[in-house]
Amino acid sequence: MAVPPIQRSPNAHSAGPTARVRSPWLLDSVLGLLIIVVLPLAMLAIPNTVSVVSGLLPDGFDKLALMRAHGLALPAMILTVPLAAVALRHVKVPHMLLGGLTVLALADVAGGFAGSTFLVATLRVLHGIGAGLLFPATLLAAWERSMALRAIWTGMLAFSLLTAQALALWPLDQVSDWKITLQPYPLLTGIALALAAVYFVVWLVQGQPPMPTPRAAERSRLLFASVPAVGISVVAISTASEEWGAGLVILLAVLAIVALLVMAFFGSREGRTLAYVMVAVGIVLLPSLAQVTYVEMRGLGGPGMTGLWIPFVVAGVLALASAIAVRLFAGARWLAPLGLLAMVIGLCSVRVLVPAADGLVLVIPFTLLAAGAAVALTSALSQAGIGAALFGLALCFPGVLAGYLLATGVQLMMLRGVTVAQQLVDRFVGTLHLWSLIGGFLVVAVIVLAELLSRRGAPADEDEAAELTGDDSAPSVSSPGVAGHSAYAESSGSSGSSTGVDVVAKVAGEGSGAEAAVPPVRSGRSERREPPMAVDAVEVPAQSTAGDEDRPTGAIPRVPVSPDAFGATDGNGASVEGVGEVTGPVPPVPPQAQSPEDTTP
């Protein structure tokens, strides 16, 4: 009996309707410009630069309390990022982008009227919240767009971490008002807000294309990631308030780093490498470059900010180009440790080349650090789903704060007992060299951990398997009449295509006992042995099949198969019929009602 063609369910590959973008190049262009402007602007909330202009503070200000208040932006940011990532399930990405930039703009405007430590603390918390909304929103916006956009995001993240301290210090040269620290680039904030408004309009006109969101298990991990973020924030605020000793600060910083690495291990298997890379980049890149920037100021014999802009621009362009090249042409898994290794070489070059009276020589360490971080982030991001990417991002900024804590502890230890100005300069440079050594060993340890532990752990659960394809549930295959036997088919790769499972069914006229063997199912880069799927025995006459439709069909094997598990039907959508041995993929035939021809009196 011929089986009619089966139409694939529209929900086989997606959980909801898909809007068609009329001019994707326009949306991608606006989004690319927005990412280039927004990420450095959001990263500017991290540096605490009020100590540079402490001489401009009016009488009555407690300078130490003001410095503590100014440092509240980073704790606020690291608490906002995981919560914002979870909230993206209910909030549209353009709305969150506009909201984050609006908060930054309001904080900039109010910064000109700051007249108390409490108001400064409030505005810095608003800066941290606004920046914390922008990072996950831009990542999610770039996720489903062109391949180059994700590379632009990772390249700009590396560049922003590289230049954040320098960009925060740039407007403070020969200023007359300390409030500039609360509004360093108001014009850039306005440009970013205008670009976000244009992106919102284009997004509306082009049909509001849907955005991916993290699955239930990933949302739980994101909320769990806020626990170490709270702990590290409390430690950082207490360190600034209680004036703890160097040994205690170093110990707490090391414990914070260990906690982040443990959290990275408990991420999803596919995103574990990305989590390790995010933690390493966060701990090393910005805290290292902050010290390099201070050492290269004119007061310490360096070229100053005017002599550093060429190395920063060259490093940023090469980091962006490296990220795009990795995303478009390579994307191999081995590029992630290679990028981290380039960062180690860059830290070694810092020990050799810094301090430098000529700023051009700093192109070498800046490029190695920025391009290495961009390559590692891009390669690791290409192996992860959106939930794992947001989880890694949620660990990056606690890593920045932990790196600052460790660098502060090392600095307190090195500057102990200093009384002479030249000795202070020498110890400050020695602190940078020691920190570069510590950071290099830390990155090497992360490379080893990522290689040893990224593939360990329990097999991917159904939620992780579904995440790779964008489907809400992992498809299952079951055989009627045989309880307890099922085969689960998972999807592989980030492209969303389903893997075919070859089912070899031995159908003979010897009675019952026909069996179907299911080979291992590959999901991404992992392999798992699946339980066998039972197929009802069937007797097929040995004679020719000519005229099959004119004679009783007898027992027809029913093999209900999920469309997601075995791929599309053949061109005619017909069932598999024949004699002897039938091999090859079985077309998806759902359970059918009993045929009248099958009824025997």
DAVEN-V96019 format. One record per backbone hydrogen bond with DSSP energy under -1.0 kcal/mol. NH is the residue of the N-H (numbers start at 1). CO is the residue of the C=O. E is the energy in kcal/mol with one decimal. If there is no record, write none. Layout:
NH_CO_E / NH_CO_E
//
This chain:
12_9_-1.6 / 27_23_-1.3 / 28_24_-2.7 / 29_25_-2.2 / 30_26_-2.2 / 31_27_-2.3 / 32_28_-2.6 / 33_29_-2.1 / 34_30_-2.2 / 35_31_-2.4 / 36_32_-2.1 / 37_33_-1.7 / 38_34_-3.0 / 39_35_-1.9 / 41_37_-1.2 / 42_38_-3.0 / 43_39_-2.2 / 44_40_-1.2 / 45_42_-1.4 / 46_43_-1.7 / 52_49_-1.4 / 54_51_-1.1 / 56_53_-1.9 / 57_54_-1.3 / 61_58_-1.4 / 66_62_-2.4 / 67_63_-2.1 / 68_64_-2.0 / 69_65_-2.4 / 70_66_-2.4 / 71_67_-1.0 / 72_69_-1.4 / 76_72_-1.8 / 77_73_-2.2 / 78_74_-2.5 / 79_75_-1.2 / 80_76_-1.4 / 81_77_-2.2 / 84_80_-3.1 / 85_81_-2.2 / 86_82_-1.8 / 87_83_-2.3 / 88_84_-1.2 / 89_86_-1.5 / 90_87_-2.0 / 91_87_-1.9 / 96_92_-2.1 / 97_93_-2.5 / 98_94_-2.4 / 99_95_-2.5 / 100_96_-2.8 / 101_97_-2.2 / 102_98_-2.1 / 103_99_-2.2 / 104_100_-2.0 / 105_101_-2.5 / 106_102_-2.6 / 107_103_-2.2 / 108_104_-2.2 / 109_105_-2.4 / 110_106_-2.6 / 111_107_-1.3 / 112_109_-1.1 / 113_110_-1.8 / 114_111_-1.1 / 120_116_-1.9 / 121_117_-2.5 / 122_118_-2.3 / 123_119_-2.5 / 124_120_-2.3 / 125_121_-2.0 / 126_122_-2.0 / 127_123_-2.2 / 128_124_-2.2 / 129_125_-2.4 / 130_126_-2.7 / 131_127_-2.4 / 132_128_-2.3 / 133_129_-1.5 / 134_130_-1.1 / 135_131_-1.5 / 137_133_-1.1 / 138_134_-2.6 / 139_135_-1.9 / 140_136_-2.3 / 141_137_-2.2 / 142_138_-1.9 / 151_147_-1.1 / 152_148_-2.4 / 153_149_-2.1 / 154_150_-2.2 / 155_151_-2.8 / 156_152_-2.5 / 157_153_-2.0 / 158_154_-2.2 / 159_155_-2.3 / 160_156_-2.6 / 161_157_-2.1 / 162_158_-1.8 / 163_159_-2.1 / 164_160_-1.3 / 167_163_-3.1 / 168_164_-2.0 / 169_165_-1.7 / 170_166_-1.8 / 172_169_-1.5 / 173_170_-1.2 / 175_172_-1.0 / 180_177_-1.2 / 181_178_-1.8 / 182_179_-1.7 / 189_185_-1.8 / 190_186_-1.9 / 191_187_-2.3 / 192_188_-2.4 / 193_189_-2.2 / 194_190_-2.1 / 195_191_-2.5 / 196_192_-2.3 / 197_193_-1.9 / 198_194_-2.2 / 199_195_-2.7 / 200_196_-2.2 / 201_197_-2.1 / 202_198_-2.7 / 203_199_-2.6 / 204_200_-2.0 / 205_201_-2.8 / 206_202_-2.5 / 207_204_-1.3 / 208_203_-2.5 / 219_215_-2.4 / 220_216_-1.9 / 221_217_-1.8 / 222_218_-2.3 / 223_219_-2.2 / 224_220_-2.2 / 225_221_-2.0 / 227_224_-1.5 / 229_225_-1.1 / 230_226_-2.1 / 231_227_-2.1 / 232_228_-2.9 / 233_229_-2.0 / 234_230_-2.5 / 235_231_-2.2 / 236_232_-2.5 / 237_233_-2.6 / 238_234_-2.5 / 239_235_-2.5 / 240_236_-1.8 / 241_237_-1.6 / 242_238_-3.3 / 243_239_-1.1 / 249_245_-2.1 / 250_246_-2.5 / 251_247_-2.2 / 252_248_-2.6 / 253_249_-2.3 / 254_250_-2.6 / 255_251_-2.3 / 256_252_-2.2 / 257_253_-2.3 / 258_254_-2.5 / 259_255_-2.3 / 260_256_-1.9 / 261_257_-2.2 / 262_258_-2.2 / 263_259_-2.3 / 264_260_-2.3 / 265_261_-1.6 / 266_262_-1.5 / 267_264_-1.2 / 275_271_-2.1 / 276_272_-2.2 / 277_273_-2.4 / 278_274_-2.8 / 279_275_-2.2 / 280_276_-2.4 / 281_277_-2.8 / 282_278_-2.4 / 283_279_-2.4 / 284_280_-2.1 / 285_281_-2.0 / 288_284_-1.8 / 289_285_-2.4 / 290_286_-2.3 / 291_287_-1.3 / 292_288_-2.2 / 293_289_-2.5 / 294_290_-1.8 / 295_291_-2.4 / 296_292_-1.9 / 297_294_-1.3 / 300_297_-1.4 / 301_298_-1.8 / 302_297_-2.1 / 304_296_-2.5 / 308_305_-1.2 / 312_308_-2.0 / 313_309_-2.4 / 314_310_-2.7 / 315_311_-2.4 / 316_312_-2.4 / 317_313_-2.6 / 318_314_-2.3 / 319_315_-2.2 / 320_316_-2.3 / 321_317_-2.5 / 322_318_-2.5 / 323_319_-2.2 / 324_320_-2.1 / 325_321_-2.4 / 326_322_-2.4 / 327_323_-2.2 / 328_324_-2.5 / 329_325_-2.5 / 335_332_-1.3 / 336_333_-1.3 / 338_334_-1.3 / 339_335_-2.5 / 340_336_-2.0 / 341_337_-2.3 / 342_338_-1.9 / 343_339_-1.6 / 344_340_-1.8 / 345_341_-2.1 / 346_342_-2.2 / 347_343_-2.3 / 348_344_-2.1 / 349_345_-2.3 / 350_346_-1.4 / 351_347_-1.4 / 352_348_-1.1 / 353_349_-3.1 / 354_350_-1.9 / 362_359_-1.4 / 363_360_-1.8 / 364_361_-1.3 / 366_362_-2.1 / 367_363_-2.3 / 368_364_-2.2 / 369_365_-2.3 / 370_366_-2.7 / 371_367_-2.7 / 372_368_-1.5 / 373_369_-2.1 / 374_370_-2.4 / 375_371_-2.6 / 376_372_-2.4 / 377_373_-2.6 / 378_374_-2.5 / 379_375_-2.6 / 380_376_-2.3 / 381_377_-2.5 / 382_378_-1.6 / 383_380_-1.1 / 384_381_-1.2 / 389_385_-2.1 / 390_386_-2.3 / 391_387_-2.0 / 392_388_-2.4 / 393_389_-2.2 / 394_390_-2.1 / 399_395_-1.3 / 400_396_-1.5 / 401_397_-2.0 / 402_398_-2.5 / 403_399_-2.5 / 404_400_-2.3 / 405_401_-2.2 / 406_402_-2.4 / 407_403_-2.7 / 408_404_-2.5 / 409_405_-2.4 / 410_406_-2.3 / 411_407_-2.3 / 412_408_-2.7 / 413_409_-2.0 / 414_410_-2.2 / 415_411_-2.3 / 418_415_-1.5 / 424_420_-2.0 / 425_421_-2.0 / 426_422_-2.5 / 427_423_-2.7 / 428_424_-2.1 / 429_425_-2.3 / 430_426_-2.5 / 431_427_-2.3 / 432_428_-1.7 / 433_429_-2.1 / 434_430_-2.5 / 435_431_-2.6 / 436_432_-2.3 / 437_433_-1.7 / 438_434_-2.4 / 439_435_-3.3 / 440_436_-2.3 / 441_437_-2.2 / 442_438_-2.3 / 443_439_-2.4 / 444_440_-2.2 / 445_441_-2.3 / 446_442_-2.0 / 447_443_-2.3 / 448_444_-2.2 / 449_445_-2.6 / 450_446_-2.9 / 451_447_-2.0 / 452_448_-2.3 / 453_449_-3.0 / 454_450_-1.5 / 465_461_-2.2 / 466_462_-2.4 / 467_463_-1.7 / 468_464_-1.3 / 470_466_-1.3 / 471_466_-1.5 / 477_487_-2.3 / 482_479_-1.2 / 487_477_-2.4 / 505_582_-1.1 / 506_515_-1.4 / 517_504_-1.1 / 521_528_-2.1 / 523_526_-1.9 / 526_523_-1.8 / 528_521_-1.6 / 548_545_-1.5 / 550_547_-1.4 / 565_562_-1.0 / 566_562_-1.3 / 567_563_-1.2 / 582_505_-1.1 / 598_595_-1.4 / 599_596_-1.0
//
